């Protein structure tokens, strides 16, 4: 039986797609709010929420797993500042607000932010 594939390709190869998601998530964790296309925002949301869930454990193992994707200062901010905010929350750490189309090419734009 044919199954559906999960995730978007975003017109990129696998390594480029992973690098894009890492950089978008890094900026989201640093600034707590970024503006991007709707498709990228939806993909970044699922990636970032998985990283926050890992950070909530705050063990050395979770720090090492996060260090594979992010620099030490991002890991520190994620574990020490961002994850404790969501200690009693079981998911839904990000919010996507849809905006109008971009003027140049008409791409659907959105703001992705961390929920307070």
N, C-alpha and C positions, 0 to 999 in steps of 0.2 A: 504494500500500500504506500502510495506516495505521500510524504509528509511535507508540510510547509516549512520553509527555511525561516529562521528567526533573524531579525535585524535587517538593516538597510546597507546597501553597498556604498552609497554616497559617491558614486562614480570614481572609486579609488580601489587600488589593490589592497590586500590584507594589511601589509605593514604600514602603508600610508594611512589607512583607515584607523588602525590602532593608535598611531602617532597623533592623528587629529583628535581622537576621543580623549587621549591623555592630556593634550594641550588645552582642550576646551574645559575639561574637568579641573585642571590645575588653575586656570583663570577663574573658574567658578568658585573654587575654594578660596582663592586669594581675594577676589573682589565681592564675592557673594551674590553677584548679579551680572549677567552678560547678555548681549544682544547678538543673535545669530539667526540662521534660517530655521524654519520650523522642523524640518527633518533632522538637522544636526542637533537641535535642542532636545528632541524626543530620544535620540540615541544617547546623547550625553546624560540625560536624566537617568536612564537605567544604569549606565556605567557608574555615574557618581553615587547613586543610591547604594549600589553594591559596595562601593569603597567606604561609604559612611557606616554601613552595617558592619564591615570588618573592623573599622576604627572603634566602634562602640565596645568591643571586647577589651581593648587597651592592653593586650598582652605583648610579650616580645615577639611571639609568632605573628600576630597581626601586624605589628610594626614592620617586620621583615617582608611580609606579603605586600604591604603598602609601599615599601621602599623599592620594590621592583618597578613600580609605575611612577613614583613621584620622588622629588628631591627631599633631603632631610628636613628642610624648613616647612615644606608642605605637609609632610607626615606629622611633624610636631604640632602644627596648627590643627590638623585634622583630628588627631587623637586628644590633644589637650583643650582645644577651644570648641570645635564644631561638634564632635561626637557627644560630649556631655550634655549639650542642649537637647539632644534627641534621645536621652536615656530611657524615657518612659513612652516613646513613640515607636510603633512597630513598622514604620515605613512611611512613604510619602514625604520625603525630606525636601523635595524640589517642587517648584511650581512653574508652569509654563503659561505665559500670557501672550496670546496671539496678537500680532500687530498687522498693519496693512502691508501691501506688497512693496517691495523695494523699487525705487524709481528707475534704476538703470536697467534691470532685467526682469522685473516683475516677480521675483522670488518671494514666497511667503516668509515673512519675518516673525520672530518671536523673541521674547525676553525669558530667560530661564534664571530663576533665583532660588536661593535656599529659604525654606519656610522658617519664620521666626519662632 
